[in-house]
Amino acid sequence: MSDVGHECGLMGIFGMPEAAAQVWLGLHAQQHRGQEGAGIVASDGQEIRSLKGLGLLERAIPPDDLPRLPGHLAIGHVRYPASGSNRIQNVQPIVVNYSEGLIALAHNGGIVNARALRDEYEAWGSIFQTSTDSEVIVHLLAKPSHVAKPNNLGHCLNHLKGAYCFLFLREDRIVAARDPQGIRPLVLGRFPQGGWAVASETVAFDVVGADYVREIDPGEMVTLSAAGLESHRFAPPADIRPAHCIFEHVYFARPDSQVFGENVHWVRMRLGRAIARESAVDADIVAAIPDSGTSAAIGYCHESGIPFDRALIRNHYVGRSFIAPEQEARRRAVSLKLNVVPAVVRGKRIVLVDDSLVRGTTVRNLIRMIRGAGAKEVHLRLSCPPNLYPCYYGTDFPSRAELIAANHTQDEIRQFVGADSLAYLSLEGMLSAVGRPADQYCAACFTGTYPVPPMDDFAPRKDTMRFAHPLETHAGEDLLNRNLDTQRR
């Protein structure tokens, strides 16, 4: 089975000296989008060179290696982990040589007909080098009947269904393309000196000194070359139906980024205000699970009038536990990443705000730590609705067995995490916090309504069926102890 999802970070630079170094900086600013591997491909107009490796960016591509990538154009990728895919072959950008010459590509998203396309091409004798869904576009491009098309790249993109932001690099140009629903973010920037930048988030522009210009539109393909910028709408108008991933605002994006036309911090503050209105509780302080819960906690504080304090301190040298590839790694990351401030929580009633509750392990461990430091009460508030359905567009919970809310009642979850009370933000409350009409967002992980219906067979693999903590019984808690395979859906 293909590795179907990539919630990754993209960066591209055209028309700037030492473009690879600029890409490296932009990827560093987007490290939160992927920690499993990183790669950069650069060109001096005649020759394409590539570096990639596993792990965080500084380990995968040490800064001292960047002089090996000369040139004025480059693209890069930081990779989000998915179970069973921690192989150097899956690290992007992918570089291939076919009848039209060398091409490198980097992808963010999840293509929901990738398996069907892969099976078709393998039946014709094509050999795939990776287990990623991204590679199917290479085989589409290389098909002789597609090569002959006037706009062969746009023609091939129209064969793909689902979420994709692509960066393509040839010796003399970069092409950026976004799916007709615009599910994942992709933005365009301009340097004062005249060069161009493309990235998943605007925060990448801040670090390299580029100015934000606009989003790449859904169904748009932008070419950056010596001729300047050229825009082409490859998708038929009837196929362009915006469905932006609302989980980008809830969790993935950095708060200092502008995503889908809005500052992420302000959206998260509005989410926090909404949950305070919907689920008020008497408490002494509001605290956040940092970092993605912080903005919502500030919003909750402003709406409720309860003071905000720092009950948890984050070690910023540890990555995001949600996107660690295995459950045991997530547990270890929690204990290394966050520490309680006993003087803040001792004897206090605490509203603990987080962005979401996917598997529940992180929050459970943190509430235990907070109680162990002397907290009187812990009331958990979540700034989105329950995650009930798989995401096929690039988020690593492809099975309902991964989702605690899909398998347990709210009170069972409350008991499991050890909170005195638990409340999720309603779907209406979440959609009221964003600036565009509700029908322009994808909320399928909450509602089960998919803007692009899954076409492949997404029966989960063995290694994605792990839900490592059935609601076991332990001291002081009356919890369930049954296997998830037999639990009610």
C-alpha positions in Angstrom: 0.0 0.0 0.0 1.2 3.5 -0.7 2.1 5.8 2.1 -1.1 7.9 1.5 -0.6 11.0 3.5 1.9 13.9 3.8 1.2 16.9 5.9 4.6 18.3 4.9 6.3 21.6 4.3 7.3 23.0 0.9 9.7 25.8 -0.1 10.9 27.0 -3.5 13.1 29.9 -4.5 13.7 31.3 -8.0 16.0 34.0 -9.1 18.1 34.4 -6.0 21.8 33.6 -5.4 22.5 30.7 -3.1 18.8 29.6 -3.5 19.4 26.4 -1.6 20.5 28.2 1.5 17.3 30.3 1.3 15.2 27.2 0.9 17.0 25.7 3.9 16.0 28.7 6.0 12.4 28.5 4.8 12.2 24.8 5.6 13.6 25.5 9.0 10.7 27.9 9.7 8.3 25.1 8.6 10.0 22.3 10.6 6.7 21.9 12.5 5.2 20.5 9.3 7.5 17.5 9.1 10.3 15.9 11.2 11.0 12.6 9.5 13.2 13.8 6.7 14.2 16.7 4.5 15.6 17.3 1.0 16.7 20.1 -1.2 17.2 20.1 -5.0 19.0 23.0 -6.7 19.9 24.1 -10.2 22.3 26.6 -11.7 20.4 26.6 -14.9 22.3 23.6 -16.4 22.8 21.0 -13.7 20.4 19.7 -11.0 21.9 18.6 -7.7 20.2 17.0 -4.7 20.7 16.5 -1.0 18.4 14.7 1.4 18.4 12.8 4.7 16.4 11.4 7.5 15.5 13.3 10.7 15.2 17.0 11.4 16.5 19.4 8.8 19.8 20.3 10.6 20.6 16.6 10.7 19.3 15.6 7.3 21.1 18.5 5.5 23.8 20.1 7.7 24.3 23.8 6.8 27.9 23.1 5.9 26.7 20.9 3.0 24.7 23.7 1.3 27.6 24.9 -0.9 27.3 21.6 -2.7 24.0 22.9 -4.1 24.9 26.0 -6.2 22.4 27.8 -8.3 19.7 30.5 -8.4 16.7 28.1 -8.1 15.9 25.4 -5.6 13.0 23.5 -4.0 12.8 21.7 -0.7 10.6 19.5 1.4 10.3 18.6 5.1 8.5 15.3 5.5 5.7 14.4 7.9 6.0 10.9 9.3 3.6 8.0 8.5 3.9 4.5 10.0 6.2 2.1 8.2 7.6 4.7 5.8 10.8 5.9 7.5 13.0 5.2 4.5 15.4 7.5 2.6 13.7 6.5 -0.6 10.5 8.3 0.6 12.3 11.6 1.4 11.5 14.3 -1.2 12.1 16.0 -3.5 12.1 13.0 -5.8 14.4 13.4 -8.8 13.8 11.4 -12.0 15.1 11.4 -15.5 12.6 10.6 -18.3 12.1 11.4 -22.0 11.7 15.2 -21.3 14.8 15.3 -19.1 15.4 15.7 -15.4 12.6 16.8 -13.1 12.4 17.1 -9.3 9.2 17.2 -7.4 8.0 17.8 -3.9 4.4 17.2 -2.7 2.2 18.1 0.3 -1.2 16.4 0.6 -2.8 13.0 0.0 -3.9 11.7 -3.4 -7.0 9.5 -3.0 -6.7 7.7 -6.3 -3.0 7.0 -6.1 -3.3 3.3 -5.4 -5.5 2.8 -8.4 -3.1 4.7 -10.7 -0.1 2.9 -9.2 -1.8 -0.5 -9.8 -2.5 0.5 -13.4 1.0 1.6 -14.2 2.6 -1.4 -12.4 0.5 -3.6 -14.6 2.0 -2.0 -17.6 5.5 -2.6 -16.2 6.3 0.6 -14.5 8.7 0.3 -11.5 8.1 2.5 -8.5 11.1 3.6 -6.4 9.1 4.8 -3.3 6.0 3.9 -1.4 4.6 7.5 -1.5 1.5 8.5 -3.4 3.6 11.4 -4.9 5.4 9.3 -7.3 2.4 8.6 -9.5 2.7 12.0 -11.1 6.1 11.0 -12.5 4.6 8.0 -14.3 1.8 10.0 -15.6 4.2 12.5 -17.0 6.4 9.8 -18.6 3.5 8.1 -20.4 4.1 8.7 -24.2 0.5 9.8 -24.9 0.7 12.4 -22.1 4.1 13.7 -23.2 2.6 14.6 -26.5 -0.1 16.9 -24.9 0.4 20.7 -25.3 0.2 21.3 -21.6 1.2 17.8 -20.4 1.8 18.7 -16.8 -1.7 20.3 -16.4 -3.1 17.3 -18.3 -1.5 14.9 -15.8 -2.5 16.9 -12.8 -6.1 16.5 -13.9 -5.8 12.8 -13.5 -5.1 13.2 -9.7 -7.9 13.4 -7.1 -7.5 14.6 -3.6 -5.1 17.1 -1.9 -1.9 18.1 -3.6 0.4 21.1 -3.6 3.3 20.3 -5.9 6.6 22.0 -6.6 8.4 20.9 -9.8 11.9 21.9 -10.7 13.6 21.7 -14.0 17.1 23.1 -14.9 15.7 26.5 -15.7 12.3 26.9 -13.9 10.0 26.1 -11.0 6.4 25.2 -11.4 4.0 25.3 -8.4 0.5 23.7 -8.6 -2.4 23.3 -6.2 -5.4 21.0 -6.4 -8.8 22.3 -7.5 -10.1 22.3 -3.9 -7.1 24.1 -2.4 -7.2 21.7 0.5 -3.6 22.4 1.6 -2.0 25.9 1.7 0.4 27.2 -0.9 1.5 30.8 -1.1 3.5 33.0 -3.4 6.1 35.6 -2.3 8.4 38.1 -4.0 11.9 39.4 -3.0 12.6 43.1 -3.1 15.5 42.2 -5.4 13.0 40.6 -7.9 13.3 36.9 -7.1 10.3 34.7 -6.3 9.4 32.3 -3.4 6.8 29.6 -2.9 6.0 28.0 0.4 3.4 26.1 2.4 3.2 28.9 5.0 4.0 32.6 4.9 6.3 32.3 7.9 8.9 30.9 5.5 8.9 34.2 3.7 9.5 36.2 6.9 12.8 34.4 7.6 14.2 34.8 4.0 13.0 38.4 3.6 10.4 37.8 0.9 7.0 39.7 0.8 3.8 37.8 0.7 2.0 38.3 -2.6 -1.0 35.9 -2.6 -2.1 32.4 -2.4 -1.7 30.0 -5.3 -5.3 29.6 -6.3 -7.1 26.2 -6.3 -6.6 24.6 -9.7 -3.7 27.1 -10.6 -0.3 26.3 -11.9 2.4 29.0 -11.6 5.7 28.9 -13.6 8.7 30.9 -12.4 11.4 31.3 -15.0 13.6 33.9 -16.6 10.5 35.1 -18.5 8.9 36.0 -15.1 5.7 34.6 -13.6 3.2 32.8 -15.8 -0.1 31.6 -14.4 -2.3 28.9 -15.9 -5.6 27.4 -14.7 -5.2 23.7 -15.4 -8.4 22.5 -13.8 -11.8 23.0 -15.5 -13.9 25.7 -13.8 -16.5 23.2 -12.8 -13.9 21.3 -10.7 -12.7 24.3 -8.7 -14.6 24.1 -5.4 -12.6 25.4 -2.5 -12.4 23.1 0.5 -9.6 24.4 2.7 -8.5 22.1 5.5 -9.7 23.7 8.7 -7.3 21.5 10.8 -4.5 23.8 9.4 -6.0 26.6 11.5 -6.7 24.3 14.5 -3.3 22.6 14.7 -0.8 22.3 11.9 0.1 25.8 10.9 2.4 28.1 12.9 0.4 30.9 14.6 2.5 33.6 12.9 1.6 32.3 9.5 -1.2 33.6 7.3 -3.2 30.6 6.0 -6.2 30.7 3.7 -6.0 34.5 3.9 -6.1 34.7 7.8 -3.6 35.0 10.6 -3.6 31.6 12.4 -3.1 33.2 15.8 -6.2 35.3 15.5 -8.3 32.4 14.3 -7.2 30.2 17.2 -8.0 33.0 19.6 -11.5 33.1 18.2 -11.7 29.4 18.6 -10.8 29.8 22.3 -13.4 32.5 22.7 -16.0 30.3 21.2 -15.3 27.3 23.5 -15.4 29.7 26.5 -18.9 30.9 25.5 -20.1 27.3 24.9 -18.6 25.6 27.9 -17.9 27.9 30.7 -16.6 26.6 34.1 -15.5 28.2 37.4 -11.7 28.1 37.7 -8.7 30.0 39.0 -6.5 30.0 35.9 -6.6 29.2 32.2 -3.6 27.2 31.0 -2.5 26.0 27.6 -1.0 22.8 26.3 1.8 24.5 24.3 2.3 25.4 21.6 -0.7 24.9 19.4 -3.1 25.3 22.3 -1.7 28.6 23.5 -3.6 31.0 21.2 -6.9 29.3 22.0 -6.2 29.5 25.7 -5.5 33.3 25.4 -8.9 33.6 23.6 -10.6 31.6 26.4 -9.0 33.9 29.0 -10.2 37.0 27.2 -13.7 35.7 26.9 -14.1 34.2 30.3 -12.2 36.8 32.4 -10.2 34.0 34.1 -6.5 34.9 34.2 -4.0 33.0 32.0 -0.9 31.4 33.5 1.8 29.1 32.3 1.2 25.8 33.9 3.3 23.9 31.4 6.7 24.8 30.0 7.8 23.4 26.7 11.3 22.2 25.9 11.7 23.5 22.4 14.4 21.1 21.5 11.8 18.3 21.2 9.5 17.8 18.3 5.8 17.6 18.1 4.4 14.5 19.8 1.3 14.2 17.6 3.4 13.7 14.5 5.9 11.3 16.0 5.5 8.1 13.9 4.8 5.6 16.6 2.8 5.6 19.8 5.7 4.8 22.1 7.7 7.6 20.5 4.8 9.9 21.3 4.8 8.9 24.9 8.5 9.5 25.3 8.2 12.9 23.5 5.5 14.0 26.0 7.7 13.4 29.0 10.7 15.2 27.4 8.7 18.0 25.8 6.6 19.4 28.7 7.1 20.1 32.4 4.6 21.3 35.0 5.2 24.4 37.1 4.1 23.3 40.5 3.9 26.8 42.0 1.3 27.7 39.3 -1.0 24.7 39.6 -0.8 23.8 43.3 -4.3 24.1 44.9 -5.8 25.6 41.7 -8.8 24.9 39.6 -7.4 24.8 36.1 -9.0 25.2 32.7 -6.6 23.3 30.4 -7.0 24.3 26.8 -5.7 22.2 23.8 -6.3 22.3 20.1 -7.7 18.8 19.7 -7.8 15.3 21.1 -6.8 12.7 18.5 -5.5 9.7 20.4 -5.6 11.0 24.0 -2.3 9.8 25.2 -0.6 13.2 25.4 -3.4 14.9 27.3 -3.8 11.9 29.7 -0.1 12.0 30.7 -0.1 15.8 31.1 -3.2 15.8 33.3 -1.6 13.1 35.5 1.5 15.4 35.8 -0.6 18.4 36.7 -2.6 16.5 39.3 0.7 15.1 40.7 1.9 18.7 41.1 -1.1 19.5 43.3 -3.8 20.8 41.1 -7.3 20.8 42.7 -9.3 20.4 39.5 -8.5 20.1 35.8 -11.2 21.0 33.2 -10.2 20.1 29.7 -11.4 22.3 26.9 -10.7 21.6 23.2 -10.9 24.2 20.5 -12.4 21.9 17.8 -15.1 19.2 17.6 -14.3 15.5 18.2 -12.1 13.9 15.5 -14.4 11.1 14.3 -13.4 10.2 10.8 -10.2 9.4 8.9 -8.4 12.1 6.9 -7.4 11.0 3.4 -5.8 14.3 2.5 -2.5 14.3 4.4 -3.1 13.8 8.1 -1.8 10.7 9.8 -4.9 9.2 11.2 -6.2 7.0 8.4 -8.2 4.6 10.6 -11.1 5.2 13.0 -9.2 2.8 15.3 -6.7 5.7 15.7 -9.4 8.1 17.0 -10.4 8.0 20.6 -13.6 10.0 20.0 -14.7 7.5 17.3 -14.7 4.6 19.8 -15.8 6.1 23.1 -18.4 8.4 24.6 -17.3 11.8 25.8 -17.6 10.7 29.5 -15.5 7.7 28.8 -12.9 9.9 27.3 -13.1 12.3 30.2 -12.4 9.4 32.6 -9.6 8.1 30.5 -7.7 11.4 30.4 -8.5 12.0 34.0 -10.3 15.4 33.7 -13.0 16.7 36.0 -14.9 17.9 33.0 -14.3 17.8 29.2 -15.9 19.9 26.5 -15.3 20.1 22.7 -16.0 23.1 20.6 -19.1 22.6 18.5 -18.8 22.4 14.7 -20.8 25.6 14.4 -18.6 27.3 16.9 -15.5 26.3 15.0 -16.8 27.4 11.6 -17.9 30.7 13.1 -14.2 31.5 14.0 -13.0 31.4 10.4 -13.4 34.2 7.9 -14.7 32.4 4.8 -18.1 30.8 4.2 -18.4 27.4 5.9 -18.8 25.6 2.6 -15.2 26.6 1.6 -13.6 24.5 4.3 -13.0 20.8 4.6 -14.1 19.5 8.0 -14.3 15.8 7.0 -12.4 14.6 10.0 -15.2 15.9 12.1 -18.2 15.3 9.9 -17.4 12.4 7.5 -18.4 14.6 4.5 -15.5 14.4 2.1 -15.1 17.1 -0.6 -13.3 14.6 -2.8 -14.6 11.1 -2.1 -11.9 8.5 -1.5 -11.4 6.4 -4.5 -8.7 4.0 -3.3 -9.3 1.1 -0.9 -8.0 2.6 2.3 -8.3 -0.5 4.4 -5.7 0.1 7.1 -2.4 -1.7 7.1 -1.4 -3.7 10.2 1.0 -1.0 11.2 -1.7 1.7 11.1 -4.1 -0.2 13.3 -2.2 0.4 16.5 -4.2 2.2 19.1 -1.9 1.5 21.9 -4.0 2.4 24.9 -7.4 0.7 25.2 -9.2 2.4 28.1 -7.4 0.2 30.7 -8.3 0.0 34.4 -5.7 1.5 36.8 -5.6 2.7 40.4 -8.3 5.2 41.3 -10.1 5.1 38.0 -13.1 3.1 36.9 -12.3 2.7 33.2 -13.0 0.2 30.5 -10.7 -2.6 29.6 -11.6 -4.0 26.3 -9.9 -4.3 22.9 -10.7 -1.6 20.4 -11.5 -4.2 17.8 -14.6 -5.2 19.7 -15.7 -1.7 20.9 -18.7 0.0 19.5 -18.1 2.4 16.7 
